[in-house]
Every structure is written in C-alpha cells, then in structure tokens.
Amino acid sequence: MTYIDGFVIAAKSKEAYRAVAEKAAPIFIEHGALRVVECWADDVPDGKVTDFRRAVKAEDGETVVFSWIVYPSKEVRDAANQKVMADERMHMDGAEMPFDMQRMIMGGFETIVDVGTEA
C-alpha cells in the first residue's frame, strides 16, 4: 500500500499559495512522490469542540488548506523528503511564505484502506 504525507494549514491568498504549490509539486514528483494534491477549503464547518480552522488557529481572512502527497512507500517518502529539502528549487529566494509554517499540522500515514479510482 501507499504512504501519505498529510498537511493542514491556514493561508490568506489562494493565488500566492497556488504559486508556491505549483512550484513545489513537480519537485516532489521528481524525487519520488506519485501524486500531490492541494485543496482550498470550500465547505469547512465550525465544530462544537474542534475543527479545521481551530486546529491551525486560522485568523480572520485565512482559509484552511488540506493537502496530501502520495508515495509508493515510507522508504521512498523518507528519501524524497531529504532530496526535496536539499533541492535548491525549493528555496523561496527571500520570498515570504504564503502561510505560517508554525501553525502547520503534518504527519505521515500508512494507507490501510484505499477504495475507488484516481481522479
């Protein structure tokens, strides 16, 4: 089964975020990822106890972004992450990130059920 890196963040500018994501996605693919998916919140309700906005401490004007990267295995993911972080194309050349990295939630997940077809 595949291995998934999942991310939840809050971002202000959809276009600024898309620009960074479109720059990074091919680099992840080049280094071993099978798929990179970036999703801008459209229907994210407030919860009674917790929710996506609270999880990332979204501020006024920020929208939740839900993303995942699919790898063939954890070993490929581990090697790819090292290569991606060392890849000079990932450096922002002094540009400001379109989200607060300190409020990012991220983690690696072993796939246990995967039903359906790819989009």
C-alpha distances in whole Angstrom, upper triangle without the diagonal:
4,7,10,14,16,20,23,26,29,31,35,35,32,33,33,30,29,31,29,25,26,27,24,21,22,22,19,18,20,19,15,14,12,14,17,18,21,23,27,28,29,29,29,31,33,32,35,33,30,29,27,30,31,28,29,33,33,37,39,38,34,31,28,25,22,19,15,14,10,9,7,7,10,12,12,13,16,17,17,19,21,22,22,25,27,27,31,30,28,31,33,36,38,37,36,33,33,31,32,29,30,29,26,23,20,17,13,11,8,6,7,9,8,12,14,14,15,18
4,7,10,13,16,20,23,26,28,31,31,29,30,30,26,25,27,25,22,23,24,20,18,19,19,15,14,17,16,12,10,9,11,13,15,18,20,24,25,27,27,27,29,31,30,33,31,29,27,25,28,29,26,26,30,30,34,36,35,31,28,25,22,19,16,12,10,7,6,5,5,8,11,10,10,13,15,14,15,18,19,19,21,24,24,27,26,24,28,29,33,34,33,32,29,29,28,28,26,27,26,23,20,17,14,11,9,7,6,9,10,9,12,14,14,13,16
4,7,10,13,17,20,24,25,29,29,27,28,28,24,24,25,23,20,21,22,19,17,18,18,14,14,17,15,12,10,10,11,12,14,17,19,22,23,26,26,25,28,29,29,31,29,26,24,22,25,26,23,23,27,27,31,34,33,29,26,23,20,17,14,10,8,6,5,6,5,6,9,9,7,10,13,12,13,16,17,17,19,21,22,25,24,22,25,27,30,32,31,30,26,26,25,25,22,24,23,19,17,13,11,7,6,5,6,9,11,11,15,17,17,15,18
4,6,10,13,16,20,22,25,25,23,25,24,21,20,22,20,17,19,20,17,14,17,16,13,13,16,15,12,9,10,10,10,11,13,15,18,20,22,23,22,25,26,25,28,26,23,21,19,22,23,20,20,23,24,27,30,29,25,22,19,16,13,10,7,6,5,6,9,8,8,12,11,8,11,14,12,12,16,17,16,17,20,21,24,23,20,23,25,28,29,28,27,23,23,21,22,19,21,20,16,14,10,8,6,5,6,7,11,12,11,15,16,16,15,16
4,7,11,13,17,19,22,23,21,23,22,18,18,20,17,15,17,18,14,13,16,15,11,13,16,14,13,10,12,11,10,10,12,14,17,18,21,22,21,24,25,24,27,25,22,20,17,20,21,17,17,21,21,24,27,26,22,20,17,14,11,8,5,5,7,8,11,11,9,12,12,8,10,13,11,10,14,15,14,15,18,18,21,20,17,20,21,25,26,25,23,20,20,18,18,16,17,16,13,11,7,6,4,6,9,10,14,15,15,18,19,19,17,18
4,7,10,14,16,20,20,19,21,20,16,17,19,17,14,17,18,15,14,17,17,14,15,19,17,16,13,14,12,10,10,10,11,14,15,18,19,17,20,21,21,23,22,18,16,13,16,17,14,14,17,18,21,24,23,19,17,13,11,8,6,4,7,9,11,15,14,13,16,15,12,14,17,15,13,17,18,16,17,20,21,23,22,19,21,22,25,26,24,22,19,18,16,16,14,15,14,10,8,5,5,6,7,11,12,15,16,15,18,19,19,17,18
4,7,10,12,16,17,16,18,17,14,15,17,15,12,16,17,14,14,17,17,14,17,20,19,18,15,16,14,11,10,9,10,12,13,16,17,15,18,19,19,22,20,17,14,11,13,14,11,10,14,14,18,20,20,16,14,10,8,6,5,6,9,12,14,18,18,16,19,18,14,16,18,16,14,17,19,16,16,20,20,22,21,17,19,19,23,23,21,19,15,15,12,13,11,12,10,7,6,4,7,9,11,14,15,18,19,19,21,22,22,20,20
4,7,10,14,15,14,17,16,13,15,17,15,13,17,18,16,16,20,20,18,20,23,22,21,18,19,17,14,12,10,10,10,10,14,15,12,15,15,16,19,18,14,11,8,9,11,8,7,11,11,14,17,16,12,10,7,6,5,6,9,12,15,18,21,21,20,23,22,18,20,22,20,18,21,22,19,19,23,23,24,23,19,21,20,24,23,21,19,15,13,11,11,10,11,9,6,5,7,10,12,14,17,18,20,21,21,23,23,24,21,21
4,7,10,12,12,15,14,11,13,16,14,13,16,18,16,16,20,20,18,21,24,23,23,20,22,19,15,14,11,10,10,10,14,15,13,16,16,17,20,19,15,12,9,9,11,9,6,9,8,11,14,13,9,8,6,5,7,9,12,14,18,21,24,24,22,25,24,20,21,24,21,19,21,23,19,19,23,23,23,22,18,19,18,22,21,18,15,12,10,7,8,8,9,7,5,6,9,12,15,17,21,22,24,25,24,26,27,26,24,23
4,7,10,10,13,12,10,13,15,14,14,17,19,18,18,22,22,21,24,26,26,26,23,25,21,18,16,12,11,10,10,13,14,12,15,14,16,19,19,15,12,9,8,10,9,6,8,5,8,10,9,6,5,4,6,9,11,15,18,21,24,28,28,26,29,28,24,25,27,25,22,25,26,22,22,25,25,25,23,20,20,19,22,21,18,15,12,9,6,7,9,10,8,8,10,12,16,19,21,24,25,28,28,27,29,29,29,26,25
4,6,7,10,9,7,10,12,12,12,15,17,16,17,21,21,21,23,26,26,26,24,25,22,18,16,12,11,9,10,13,16,14,17,17,20,23,22,19,16,12,11,13,13,10,11,8,9,10,8,5,5,6,7,11,12,16,18,22,25,29,29,28,30,28,25,26,28,25,22,25,26,22,21,25,24,24,22,19,19,17,20,18,15,12,9,6,5,8,10,12,10,10,13,15,19,21,23,27,27,30,30,29,30,30,29,27,25
4,7,9,8,8,11,13,13,14,17,18,18,20,23,24,23,26,28,29,29,27,28,24,21,18,15,14,11,12,14,16,15,18,18,21,24,24,21,18,15,13,15,16,13,13,9,9,9,6,4,6,9,10,14,16,19,22,25,28,32,33,31,34,32,28,30,31,28,26,28,28,25,24,27,26,26,23,21,21,18,20,19,15,12,11,7,7,10,13,15,13,14,17,19,22,25,27,30,31,33,33,32,33,33,32,29,27
4,5,5,6,8,10,11,12,14,16,17,18,21,22,22,24,26,27,28,26,27,23,19,17,14,13,10,12,14,17,17,20,21,24,27,27,24,21,17,16,19,19,16,16,13,13,12,9,8,8,11,11,14,16,19,21,25,28,31,32,32,34,32,28,30,31,28,26,28,28,24,24,27,25,24,22,19,20,16,19,18,14,12,11,7,9,12,15,17,16,16,19,20,24,26,28,31,31,34,33,32,33,32,31,28,25
4,6,5,6,9,10,10,12,14,15,16,19,20,20,22,24,26,26,23,24,20,17,14,11,10,7,10,12,15,16,19,20,23,27,27,24,20,17,16,19,19,16,18,14,15,14,11,9,8,10,9,12,14,17,19,22,25,29,30,30,32,30,27,29,30,26,25,27,27,23,23,26,25,24,21,19,20,17,20,20,16,14,12,9,10,14,16,19,17,16,18,20,23,25,26,29,29,32,31,29,30,29,27,24,22
4,5,5,6,9,10,10,12,14,15,18,19,20,21,23,25,26,23,24,21,17,15,12,12,11,14,15,19,19,23,24,27,31,31,27,24,21,20,23,23,20,21,18,18,17,14,13,12,14,12,15,16,19,20,23,26,30,31,31,33,30,27,29,30,26,25,27,26,23,23,25,23,22,19,18,19,16,18,18,14,14,12,9,12,16,18,21,20,19,21,22,25,27,28,31,31,34,33,31,32,30,28,25,23
4,5,5,7,9,10,11,13,14,17,18,19,21,22,24,25,23,24,21,17,16,13,14,12,15,17,21,21,24,25,28,31,31,27,24,21,19,22,22,18,20,17,17,17,14,12,12,14,12,15,15,18,20,23,26,29,30,30,31,29,26,27,28,24,23,25,24,20,20,23,21,20,17,15,15,12,15,15,11,10,9,6,9,13,15,18,17,17,19,20,23,25,27,30,31,34,34,32,33,32,30,27,24
4,5,5,6,9,10,11,12,15,16,16,18,20,21,22,20,21,18,14,13,9,10,9,13,15,19,18,22,23,25,29,28,25,21,18,17,20,19,16,17,15,16,17,14,11,11,11,9,12,12,15,16,20,22,26,27,26,28,26,23,24,25,22,20,22,22,18,18,21,19,19,16,14,15,13,16,16,12,11,8,6,8,11,13,16,15,14,16,17,20,22,24,27,27,30,30,28,29,29,27,24,22
4,5,5,6,8,10,10,13,15,15,16,19,20,21,18,19,16,12,11,8,10,9,13,15,19,19,23,24,27,30,30,27,23,19,19,22,21,19,21,18,19,20,16,14,13,13,10,12,12,14,15,19,21,25,26,26,28,25,22,25,25,21,20,23,22,18,19,22,19,19,16,14,16,14,17,18,14,14,11,9,11,15,16,19,18,16,18,18,21,22,24,27,26,30,29,27,28,27,25,21,19
4,6,5,6,9,10,12,13,15,16,18,20,21,19,20,17,14,14,11,13,13,17,19,22,23,26,28,30,34,33,30,26,23,22,25,24,21,23,20,21,22,19,17,16,16,14,16,15,17,17,20,22,26,27,27,28,26,23,25,25,21,20,22,21,17,18,20,18,17,13,12,14,11,14,15,12,12,10,9,12,16,16,20,20,18,20,20,23,24,26,29,29,32,32,29,31,29,27,24,22
4,6,5,6,9,11,11,13,15,16,17,19,17,19,16,13,13,11,13,14,17,20,23,23,26,27,29,33,32,28,25,21,21,24,22,19,21,19,20,22,19,16,16,16,13,15,13,15,15,18,20,24,25,24,26,23,20,22,22,18,17,19,18,14,15,17,15,14,11,9,10,9,12,13,10,10,8,8,10,13,13,17,17,15,18,17,20,21,24,26,27,30,30,28,30,29,27,24,22
4,5,5,6,9,10,10,12,14,15,16,14,15,13,9,9,7,10,12,15,18,21,21,24,26,28,31,31,27,24,20,20,23,21,18,21,19,21,22,20,17,15,14,11,12,10,11,12,15,17,21,22,22,23,20,18,20,20,16,15,18,17,13,15,17,15,15,12,10,13,12,15,16,14,14,11,10,12,15,14,18,17,15,16,16,18,19,21,23,23,27,27,25,26,25,24,20,19
4,6,5,7,9,11,11,13,15,16,14,15,12,10,10,9,12,14,17,20,23,23,27,29,31,34,34,30,27,23,24,26,25,22,25,23,24,25,22,20,18,17,14,15,13,14,13,16,18,21,23,23,24,21,19,21,21,17,17,19,18,14,16,18,15,16,12,11,14,13,16,18,15,16,13,13,15,18,18,21,21,18,20,19,21,21,23,25,25,28,28,26,27,26,23,20,18
4,6,7,7,10,11,12,14,16,14,16,14,12,13,12,15,17,20,23,26,26,30,31,33,37,36,32,29,25,25,28,26,23,26,24,25,27,24,21,20,20,16,17,15,15,14,17,18,22,23,23,24,21,19,20,20,16,16,17,15,12,14,15,12,12,8,8,10,10,13,15,13,14,12,13,15,18,17,21,21,19,21,20,21,22,24,26,26,30,30,28,30,28,26,22,21
4,6,5,6,9,10,11,13,11,14,12,9,11,11,15,16,20,23,26,25,29,30,32,35,34,30,27,23,24,26,24,21,24,23,25,26,24,21,20,19,15,15,13,13,11,14,15,19,20,20,20,17,15,17,16,13,12,14,12,9,11,13,10,11,8,7,10,10,14,16,14,15,12,13,14,17,15,19,19,16,18,16,18,18,20,23,23,27,27,25,27,27,25,21,20
4,5,5,6,9,10,11,9,10,8,6,8,9,13,15,19,22,24,24,28,30,31,34,33,30,27,23,24,27,24,22,25,24,26,28,25,22,20,19,15,14,11,11,9,11,13,16,18,18,19,16,14,16,16,12,12,15,13,10,13,15,13,14,11,10,13,14,17,19,18,18,15,16,16,19,17,21,21,18,18,16,17,17,19,21,21,24,24,22,24,23,21,17,17
4,5,5,6,9,10,9,10,9,8,11,13,16,19,22,25,28,28,32,33,35,38,37,33,30,27,28,30,28,26,29,28,30,31,29,26,24,22,19,18,15,14,11,13,13,16,18,19,19,16,15,17,16,12,13,15,13,10,13,15,12,13,10,11,14,15,18,21,19,20,18,19,20,22,21,24,24,21,22,20,20,20,21,23,23,26,26,24,26,24,22,18,18
4,5,5,6,9,9,11,11,10,13,14,18,21,24,27,29,29,33,34,35,39,37,34,31,27,28,30,28,26,29,28,30,32,29,26,25,23,20,19,16,14,12,13,13,16,17,18,17,14,13,15,13,9,10,12,9,7,10,11,8,10,8,8,12,13,16,19,18,19,17,18,19,21,19,23,23,20,21,19,19,18,21,22,23,26,27,25,27,27,24,21,21
4,5,5,6,5,8,8,8,11,13,17,19,23,25,28,27,31,32,33,36,35,31,28,25,27,28,26,24,27,26,29,31,29,25,24,22,18,17,13,11,8,10,10,13,14,14,14,11,9,12,11,7,8,11,9,6,10,12,10,13,11,10,14,15,18,21,20,20,18,19,19,21,18,21,22,18,19,16,16,15,17,18,19,23,23,21,24,24,22,18,19
4,5,5,4,6,7,8,11,14,17,21,24,26,28,28,32,34,35,38,37,33,30,27,29,31,28,26,30,29,31,33,31,28,26,24,20,18,15,12,9,9,9,11,14,15,15,11,11,13,12,9,11,13,11,10,13,15,13,15,13,13,17,18,21,24,23,23,21,21,22,24,22,25,25,21,21,19,18,17,18,19,19,22,23,20,23,22,20,16,17
4,6,7,9,11,11,15,17,21,24,27,30,32,32,36,37,38,41,40,36,34,30,32,34,31,29,32,32,34,36,34,30,29,27,23,22,18,16,13,13,12,13,15,16,15,12,12,14,12,9,11,13,10,9,13,13,11,13,12,12,16,18,21,24,23,24,22,23,24,26,23,27,27,24,24,21,21,19,21,21,22,25,26,24,26,25,23,20,20
4,6,9,11,12,16,18,22,25,28,30,32,32,35,37,37,40,39,35,33,29,31,33,30,28,31,31,34,36,34,31,29,27,23,22,18,15,12,12,10,12,13,13,12,9,9,10,8,5,8,9,7,7,10,11,10,13,12,12,16,18,21,24,23,24,22,23,24,25,22,25,26,22,22,19,19,17,19,19,20,24,25,23,26,26,24,21,22
4,6,9,11,15,17,21,24,27,30,31,31,34,36,36,39,38,34,32,29,31,32,29,28,31,31,34,36,34,31,29,26,23,21,17,14,10,9,7,8,10,11,10,6,7,10,8,6,9,11,9,10,13,14,13,17,16,15,19,21,24,27,26,27,24,25,25,26,23,26,26,23,22,19,17,15,16,16,17,20,22,20,22,23,21,18,19
4,6,7,11,14,17,21,23,26,28,27,31,32,33,36,34,31,28,25,27,29,26,25,29,28,31,33,31,28,26,23,19,17,13,10,7,6,5,7,9,11,11,8,7,11,10,7,9,12,11,10,14,16,14,18,16,15,19,21,24,26,25,25,22,23,23,24,21,24,24,20,19,16,15,13,14,15,15,18,19,17,20,20,18,15,16
4,7,10,14,17,20,23,25,27,27,30,32,33,36,35,31,29,26,28,30,27,26,30,29,32,34,32,29,26,24,20,17,14,11,7,5,5,7,10,12,13,10,10,14,14,11,13,16,15,14,17,19,18,21,19,18,22,23,27,29,27,28,24,25,24,26,24,27,26,22,21,18,17,15,15,15,14,17,17,15,17,16,14,11,13
4,7,10,13,17,19,21,23,24,27,29,30,33,32,29,26,23,25,27,25,24,27,26,29,31,29,26,23,20,17,14,11,8,6,5,7,10,13,14,16,13,12,15,16,13,14,17,16,15,18,20,18,21,19,17,21,22,25,27,26,25,22,22,22,24,22,25,24,20,19,17,16,15,15,15,14,18,17,14,16,15,13,10,11
4,7,10,14,16,19,21,21,25,27,28,31,30,26,23,20,22,24,22,21,24,23,26,27,25,22,19,17,13,11,8,6,4,6,9,13,15,15,17,14,12,16,16,13,13,17,16,13,16,19,17,19,17,15,19,19,23,24,22,22,19,18,18,20,18,21,20,17,17,14,15,14,15,16,16,19,19,16,18,17,16,12,12
4,7,10,13,15,17,17,21,23,24,28,27,24,21,17,19,22,20,19,22,21,23,25,23,19,16,14,10,8,5,5,6,9,12,15,17,18,20,18,15,18,20,16,16,20,19,16,19,22,20,22,19,17,20,20,24,25,23,22,18,17,17,19,18,21,19,16,16,14,15,15,15,17,16,19,18,16,17,16,15,12,11
4,7,10,13,15,15,19,21,22,26,26,22,19,15,16,19,18,16,19,17,20,21,19,16,13,11,7,6,4,7,9,12,15,19,20,20,23,20,18,20,22,18,17,21,21,17,19,22,20,22,19,17,19,19,22,23,20,19,16,14,14,16,16,19,17,14,14,13,15,16,17,19,18,22,21,19,20,19,18,15,13
4,6,9,11,12,15,18,20,23,23,20,16,13,14,17,16,15,18,16,18,19,17,14,10,9,6,5,6,9,12,14,18,21,23,23,25,23,21,23,25,22,21,24,24,21,22,25,24,25,22,20,22,21,25,25,22,20,17,15,14,17,17,19,17,14,15,15,17,18,18,21,20,22,21,19,20,19,18,15,14
4,6,10,10,14,16,18,22,22,19,15,12,12,16,16,14,16,13,15,16,13,11,7,6,5,7,9,12,15,18,22,25,26,26,29,27,24,26,28,25,23,27,27,23,24,27,26,27,24,21,23,21,25,25,21,19,16,13,13,16,17,19,16,15,15,16,19,20,21,24,23,25,24,22,23,22,22,19,17
4,6,6,10,12,15,18,19,16,12,9,10,14,14,13,15,12,14,14,12,10,6,5,6,7,10,14,17,20,24,27,28,27,30,29,26,28,30,27,26,29,29,26,27,30,29,30,27,25,26,24,28,27,24,22,19,15,14,17,18,19,16,15,15,17,19,21,21,24,23,25,24,23,23,23,22,20,18
4,6,9,12,15,19,20,18,14,12,12,16,17,16,17,15,16,16,14,12,9,9,10,11,14,17,20,22,26,29,30,30,33,32,29,31,33,30,29,32,33,29,30,34,32,33,30,28,29,28,31,30,27,25,22,18,18,20,22,23,20,19,19,20,23,24,24,27,25,27,25,24,24,23,23,21,18
4,6,10,12,16,18,15,12,11,12,15,16,16,17,15,17,16,15,14,11,10,12,12,15,18,21,23,27,30,31,31,34,33,30,32,35,32,31,34,35,31,32,36,35,36,33,30,32,30,34,33,30,27,24,21,20,22,23,24,21,20,19,21,23,25,24,26,25,26,24,23,23,22,23,22,20
4,7,9,13,14,12,8,7,8,11,12,13,14,12,14,15,14,12,9,8,10,11,14,17,21,23,27,30,30,30,33,32,29,31,33,31,29,33,34,30,31,34,34,35,33,30,31,30,33,32,29,26,23,20,18,19,21,21,18,17,16,18,20,23,22,25,24,25,24,23,24,23,24,23,21
4,6,10,12,10,7,8,9,11,13,14,14,13,15,15,16,14,12,11,14,14,18,20,24,26,30,32,33,32,36,35,32,34,36,34,32,36,37,34,34,38,37,38,36,33,34,33,36,35,32,29,26,23,21,22,23,23,19,19,18,21,23,25,24,27,26,27,26,25,26,26,27,26,25
4,7,9,8,6,8,7,8,11,13,12,12,13,14,15,14,13,12,15,16,19,22,26,28,31,34,34,33,37,36,33,34,37,35,33,36,38,35,34,38,38,39,37,34,35,33,36,35,32,29,26,23,21,21,22,22,18,18,18,21,23,25,25,28,28,28,27,28,28,29,30,29,28
4,6,5,5,8,9,9,11,13,13,14,16,17,18,17,15,14,17,17,20,22,26,28,31,34,34,32,36,36,32,34,37,35,33,36,38,35,35,39,39,40,38,35,36,35,38,37,34,31,28,25,23,22,23,22,19,19,18,20,22,25,24,27,26,27,26,27,28,29,30,30,29
4,6,8,12,12,11,13,16,15,16,18,19,21,20,19,17,20,20,24,26,29,31,34,37,36,35,38,38,35,36,40,38,36,39,41,38,38,41,42,43,42,38,39,38,41,40,37,34,31,28,25,25,26,24,21,21,20,23,24,27,26,29,29,29,28,29,30,31,33,33,32
4,7,11,11,9,11,14,14,15,18,19,22,20,19,17,20,19,23,24,28,30,32,35,34,32,36,36,33,34,37,36,33,36,39,36,35,39,40,41,40,36,37,36,40,38,36,33,30,28,24,23,24,22,19,19,18,20,22,24,24,27,27,27,27,29,30,31,33,33,32
4,7,8,6,7,10,11,12,15,17,19,17,16,14,16,16,19,21,24,26,29,32,31,29,33,33,30,31,34,32,30,33,35,32,32,36,36,38,36,33,34,33,36,35,32,29,26,24,21,20,20,19,15,16,14,17,18,21,21,24,24,25,25,26,28,29,31,30,30
4,6,5,6,9,10,10,14,15,17,14,13,10,13,12,16,18,22,24,27,30,29,28,31,31,28,29,32,30,28,31,33,30,30,34,34,35,34,30,31,30,34,33,30,27,24,21,18,18,19,18,14,14,13,15,17,20,20,23,23,24,24,24,26,27,28,27,26
4,6,5,7,8,8,12,14,15,12,10,7,9,9,12,15,19,21,24,27,27,26,29,29,25,26,29,27,25,28,30,27,27,30,31,32,30,27,28,27,30,29,27,23,20,18,15,15,16,15,12,11,10,13,15,18,18,21,21,23,23,23,24,25,26,25,24
4,5,6,6,5,8,10,11,9,8,6,10,11,14,17,21,24,27,30,30,29,32,31,27,29,31,29,27,30,31,28,27,31,31,32,30,27,28,26,29,28,25,22,19,16,14,13,15,14,11,11,11,15,18,21,21,25,25,27,27,27,28,28,29,28,26
4,5,5,6,9,12,14,12,11,10,13,14,17,19,23,26,28,32,31,29,32,32,28,29,32,30,28,30,32,29,28,32,33,33,32,28,29,28,31,29,27,23,21,19,15,14,15,14,10,12,11,15,18,21,22,25,26,27,28,28,30,31,32,30,29
4,6,8,11,14,16,13,12,10,12,12,14,17,20,23,25,28,27,25,28,28,25,25,29,27,24,27,29,26,25,29,30,31,30,26,27,26,29,28,26,23,19,18,14,13,13,12,8,9,8,11,14,17,18,22,23,24,25,25,27,29,30,28,28
4,5,9,12,13,10,10,8,10,11,13,16,19,22,25,28,27,25,28,28,24,25,27,26,23,25,27,24,23,27,27,28,27,23,24,22,26,24,22,19,16,14,11,9,10,9,5,6,7,11,14,17,19,23,24,26,26,27,29,30,30,28,27
4,6,10,12,10,10,10,12,14,17,20,23,26,28,32,31,29,32,31,28,28,31,29,26,28,30,27,26,29,30,30,29,26,26,24,27,25,23,19,17,15,12,10,12,10,7,9,11,14,18,21,23,26,27,29,30,30,32,33,33,31,30
4,7,8,6,7,7,10,13,16,19,22,26,28,32,32,30,33,32,28,29,32,29,26,29,30,27,26,30,30,30,28,25,25,23,26,24,22,18,16,13,10,10,12,12,9,10,12,15,19,22,24,27,28,30,30,30,32,32,32,30,29
4,6,6,8,10,13,16,19,22,25,29,32,35,35,33,36,35,31,32,34,32,29,31,33,29,28,31,31,31,30,26,26,24,26,24,21,18,16,13,11,11,14,13,11,13,15,19,22,26,27,31,32,34,34,34,35,35,35,33,32
4,6,9,11,15,18,21,24,28,31,34,38,38,36,39,38,34,35,37,35,32,34,35,32,31,34,34,33,31,28,28,25,28,25,22,19,18,15,13,14,17,17,14,17,19,22,26,29,30,34,34,36,36,35,37,36,36,34,32
4,7,10,13,17,19,23,26,29,33,36,37,35,38,37,33,34,36,33,31,33,34,30,29,33,32,31,29,26,26,23,26,24,20,17,16,13,12,13,17,18,15,17,19,22,25,28,30,33,34,36,35,34,35,35,35,32,30
4,7,9,13,16,19,22,26,29,33,33,32,34,33,29,30,32,30,27,30,30,27,26,29,29,29,26,24,24,21,24,22,19,16,14,10,9,11,14,15,12,13,15,18,22,25,26,30,30,32,32,31,32,32,32,29,27
4,6,10,13,17,20,23,26,30,31,30,32,31,27,29,31,28,26,29,29,26,26,29,28,28,26,23,24,22,25,24,20,17,15,11,10,12,14,16,13,13,14,17,20,23,24,27,27,29,29,28,29,28,28,26,24
4,7,10,13,17,20,23,27,27,26,29,28,24,26,28,26,23,26,27,24,24,27,27,28,25,22,23,22,25,24,21,18,15,12,10,12,13,14,11,10,11,13,17,19,20,23,23,26,25,24,26,26,26,23,22
4,6,10,13,17,20,23,24,23,26,24,21,23,25,22,20,23,24,21,21,25,24,25,22,19,21,19,23,23,20,17,14,11,10,12,12,14,12,10,11,12,15,17,18,21,21,24,23,22,23,23,23,20,19
4,7,11,14,17,20,21,20,23,22,19,21,23,20,19,22,23,20,21,24,24,25,23,20,22,21,25,25,22,20,16,14,13,14,14,16,13,10,10,10,12,14,15,18,17,20,19,18,20,20,20,18,17
4,7,10,14,17,18,17,20,18,15,18,20,17,16,19,20,17,18,21,21,22,20,17,20,20,23,24,21,20,16,15,13,15,14,16,14,11,10,9,11,12,13,16,15,18,18,17,19,19,18,16,15
4,7,10,13,14,14,17,15,12,15,17,14,13,17,18,15,17,20,20,22,20,17,20,21,24,25,23,22,18,17,16,18,16,18,16,13,11,9,10,10,10,13,12,16,16,14,17,17,16,14,14
4,7,10,11,12,14,12,9,12,14,11,11,15,15,13,15,18,17,20,18,16,19,20,24,25,23,23,19,19,18,19,17,20,19,15,14,11,11,9,10,12,12,16,16,14,17,17,16,13,14
4,7,9,10,12,10,8,12,13,11,12,16,16,14,17,20,19,22,20,19,22,23,27,29,27,26,23,23,22,23,21,23,22,18,17,14,12,10,10,10,10,13,14,12,15,15,14,12,13
4,5,7,9,7,6,10,11,9,11,14,14,13,16,18,18,21,20,19,22,24,27,29,28,28,25,25,24,25,22,24,24,20,19,15,13,10,10,10,10,14,15,13,16,17,16,14,16
4,7,8,7,8,11,12,11,13,16,16,16,19,21,21,24,23,22,25,28,31,33,32,32,28,29,28,29,26,28,28,24,22,18,16,13,12,10,10,13,14,13,16,17,16,15,17
4,5,5,6,9,10,11,12,15,15,16,18,20,21,24,24,22,26,28,31,33,32,32,29,29,28,28,25,27,27,23,21,17,14,11,10,8,10,13,15,14,18,19,19,18,20
4,5,5,6,9,10,10,13,14,15,16,18,20,23,23,21,24,27,30,31,31,30,27,28,26,26,23,24,24,21,19,15,12,8,9,8,10,13,16,16,20,22,22,20,23
4,5,5,6,8,10,11,13,14,16,17,18,22,23,21,24,27,29,31,31,31,28,29,28,28,25,26,26,23,21,18,15,11,12,11,14,17,19,19,23,25,24,22,25
4,6,5,6,9,10,11,12,14,15,16,20,20,19,22,24,27,29,29,29,26,28,27,27,24,26,26,23,21,17,15,12,13,13,14,18,20,19,22,23,22,20,23
4,5,5,6,9,10,10,12,14,15,19,18,16,20,22,25,27,26,26,23,24,23,23,20,22,22,19,17,14,12,9,11,11,13,17,19,18,22,23,22,20,22
4,5,5,7,9,10,11,13,14,18,19,17,19,22,25,26,27,26,23,25,24,23,20,21,22,19,18,14,12,10,12,13,16,19,21,21,25,26,26,23,25
4,6,5,6,9,10,11,12,16,17,16,18,22,24,26,26,27,24,26,25,25,22,24,25,22,21,17,16,13,16,16,18,22,24,23,27,28,27,24,26
4,5,5,6,9,10,10,14,14,13,16,19,21,24,24,24,21,23,23,23,20,22,23,20,19,16,15,13,15,16,18,22,23,22,25,26,25,22,23
4,5,5,6,9,10,13,14,11,14,17,20,21,21,21,19,21,20,20,16,18,20,16,16,13,12,11,14,16,18,22,24,23,26,27,26,23,24
4,6,5,6,9,12,14,12,14,17,19,21,22,22,20,22,22,22,18,20,22,19,19,16,15,14,18,19,21,25,27,27,30,31,30,27,28
4,6,5,6,10,11,10,13,16,18,21,21,22,20,22,22,23,20,22,24,21,21,18,18,17,20,21,23,26,28,27,30,31,29,26,27
4,5,5,8,9,7,10,13,16,18,18,19,17,19,19,20,17,19,21,18,19,16,16,16,19,20,22,26,27,26,29,29,28,24,25
4,6,8,9,7,9,12,14,16,17,17,15,18,18,18,15,17,19,17,18,16,16,16,20,22,24,28,29,28,31,32,31,27,28
4,6,9,8,9,13,14,16,18,19,18,21,21,21,18,20,23,20,22,19,20,20,23,25,27,30,32,31,34,35,33,30,30
4,5,6,8,11,13,16,16,18,17,20,20,21,19,22,24,21,23,20,21,21,24,25,27,31,32,31,34,34,32,28,28
4,5,6,9,9,13,14,16,16,19,20,21,19,22,24,22,24,22,23,24,27,29,30,34,35,34,37,36,34,31,31
4,5,8,9,12,13,15,14,17,18,20,18,22,23,21,23,22,23,23,26,28,29,33,34,32,35,34,32,28,28
4,6,9,11,11,13,11,14,15,17,15,18,20,17,20,18,20,20,23,26,27,31,32,30,33,32,31,27,27
4,6,8,9,11,10,14,15,16,14,18,20,18,21,20,22,23,26,29,30,34,35,34,36,36,34,31,30
4,5,5,7,8,11,13,14,13,17,19,18,21,20,23,24,27,30,31,35,36,34,37,36,35,31,30
4,6,9,10,14,16,17,17,20,22,21,24,24,26,28,31,34,35,39,40,38,40,40,38,34,33
4,6,9,12,14,15,15,18,20,20,23,24,26,28,32,35,36,40,41,39,42,41,40,36,35
4,6,9,12,13,14,17,19,18,22,22,25,27,30,34,35,38,39,37,40,39,37,34,32
4,6,9,10,11,14,15,16,19,20,23,26,29,32,33,37,37,36,38,38,37,33,32
4,5,7,8,11,13,12,16,17,20,22,25,29,30,33,34,33,35,34,33,30,29
4,7,9,12,12,12,15,17,20,23,25,29,29,32,33,31,33,33,32,28,27
4,6,9,8,8,12,14,17,20,23,26,27,30,31,30,32,32,31,28,27
4,5,6,7,11,13,17,20,23,26,28,31,32,31,33,34,33,30,29
4,5,5,9,10,14,17,20,24,25,28,30,29,32,32,32,29,29
4,6,9,11,14,17,20,24,26,29,30,31,33,34,34,32,31
4,6,10,13,17,19,23,25,27,28,29,31,32,32,30,29
4,6,10,13,16,20,21,24,25,25,28,29,29,26,26
4,7,11,13,17,18,21,22,22,25,26,27,25,25
4,7,10,14,15,18,20,20,23,25,25,23,23
4,7,10,13,15,17,18,21,23,24,22,23
4,7,10,13,15,16,19,21,22,20,22
4,6,9,11,12,16,18,19,18,20
4,6,9,11,15,17,18,18,20
4,6,7,11,14,15,15,18
4,7,10,14,16,16,19
4,6,10,13,14,17
4,7,9,10,13
4,7,10,12
4,7,9
4,6
4
